[in-house]
Amino acid sequence: MSEALYLDPLGTAVLAAKKLEELTGKPSHDVALVMGSGWIGAADYLGTPTHEFPATDLPGFLAPTVAGHGGVIRSYTLGGVNALVFLGRTHLYEGKGIEPVVHGVRTAVKAGCRVVVLTNACGGINREYKVGQPVIIRDHLSLTGVSPLIGADFVDLTDLYSKRLRELVKSEDNSLVEGVYAHWRGPAYETPAEIHMMRTLGADLVGMSTVPEAIAAHALGAEVLGISLVTNAAAGVTGEKLSHEEVMAAGKAAAGRMGELLSRVLVKI
């Protein structure tokens, strides 16, 4: 674990960005894409990367601890756009603190990315949602009490999930709907009573990632797009028990559609 990441998070992100330039030979990247649980297969639809290496080759990155969270970084050139793709992420529930959770997106922004696309697997709270359905994140509820921002760093989150980017994605697939994502720390899944609470508060989706990264990227000036894949009905919706295997299977089944959508969107962002 890199002590520097905790002592100087932004400085470590700058060092990681410099190492990224060294490894790829690209002075900068334009857009970053974080592939969440079950989404890694979708990255294969982006084509052949120009470079691929373990995330731990860059300063501050930790080895993955969860199945389905690859710990690999790829660099692509798509239609003249340099895209940085993170296969997997660190989650708050891993107990490493908030800095490793947001280090990837901070590195991306320091590497020049003006747009950060965050994907995740989630539970569907909205009863109209179906397993395998992608949903664009319109807004979120942060239920962890943890923020990546420290001190008197007052950041406006009114347009955290960029309206411009949301409209661009819907122009590529007009069947997509928007929803509110609730961030749950995990690793225990939510109880039916907690899901009832979230639904009452206005949440359509629930998951264990994305929100800290969105805030950290936005605070550094990047535009943020969030896309959730409904991989299971949330607790109490169907009465069925929840499992990580179910999440991964649903993600694998939807990989083709998600990969093709992302490949079309990235070159237009």
C-alpha positions, 0 to 999 in steps of 0.5 A: 500500500502506498503511504504517499497516496494517503499523505498526498493524494493529488500529488500521487495522482500526478505521479501516476499520470506521468507514469501512464504517459511513460508506459503508453507514449501518449502525452495525454488521454481524453476520456476515462472509462471505469468498468464495474462489476460484470462490465469487464467483458464489455471492454472487449467490444472496444477493439484492440488496446494499444497498451495494457498493464496491471494497475499496480504498475502505476503509483498508488494503485492497489491490487484487486481483492474482489472477483470480477474487478480485474485490476488492469488498465488499458489505453485505446485510440478510438477515432482519434480519441485516446481512451483510458479504461480501468478494468475494475475499481477499489470499493469503500467496503474493502476497508482501505479508506476513501483515497484508493477508491478515487485514485483512478479517476483522479489519475485520469483527470491529471492525465488530461481526461475531461470526461469520466464515464463510470459504470457499475452493477446495481440492484433495481429498486424501481419495480419497472426495471428489468435485470439486464437493463442499463440505466443512466444515472441522473442523480444520486443519494450518498448514504455512506457519510463518506466524501472524497473531499476534505476541508472547506472544498465547497463543490456544487453538485447540481450538474454532477451527472452531465446533462450534455452527456446523458442526452448524447447517450440517449441519442445513441439508444433512445430506449435508455431511461434515467434514474437516481442511484443510492450509494450503499457502503456494503459489503452486506447487501441491503435489507428489504426495510433499507430498500423500502427506505431508499425507495421512499427517498426517491432512489431507483437503483442501489450499488456500492460504488461510483458516487465517490468517484463521480464527486472526485472527478467533478471536483477536478473539473471533469464531466461525469457520465454514470451508467448502471446495469441492473443485475438483480432486483434489490432486496425484498422486490422479488423475495429472492436472495442476492448473490455476487454470482448473480451480479456477474452472470447478468453483467456477462449476458449484457456485455455485448450491448453495453460494449457496443453502446460505449464504443459508439459513445466514446468517440463522440464525447 
